[in-house]
Amino acid sequence: MHGHFFPGDGHSFEGHPPWKGPHMRMGPHRGAKTFRRGRVLDFLQRLYVKRETLKQQLQSPELQSIHPVLTGELKAIEMVINEFIQSFDIHNDELNMMLGIHQSDDAHIDERDDEGNGEVGKE
């Protein structure tokens, strides 16, 4: 059973400590963290698309009958966006990059207050 790890027998994967897999010897990796961050930003971008769709629907005369529902959904998606930005500590430079905003164009992005709150891209 040499070369395999079975709990309690003290053997490990090819000389590595039992709590480390063979991949742990290669040092710290940022690939997975970067990948996850990319997925977070992709999801946030989808939230922005939903927000813009709701804004367009509010402008549509044929949807006036459901205006209160659309307004509630817009407020809810903006709350989710703000909580998402705060929870994942997304910075303005990441938002600018995601939204394709250049540094000279970012005047419409509000700076967050001391607690990390603030609405992004609010007009």
Secondary structure, 3 states (H helix, E strand, C coil): CCCCCCCCCCCCHHHCCCCCCHHHHHCCCCHHHHHHHHHHHHHHHHHHHHHHHHHHHHHCHHHHHHHHHHHHHHHHHHHHHHHHHHHCCCCHHHHHHHHCCCHHHHHHCCCCCCCCCCCCCCC
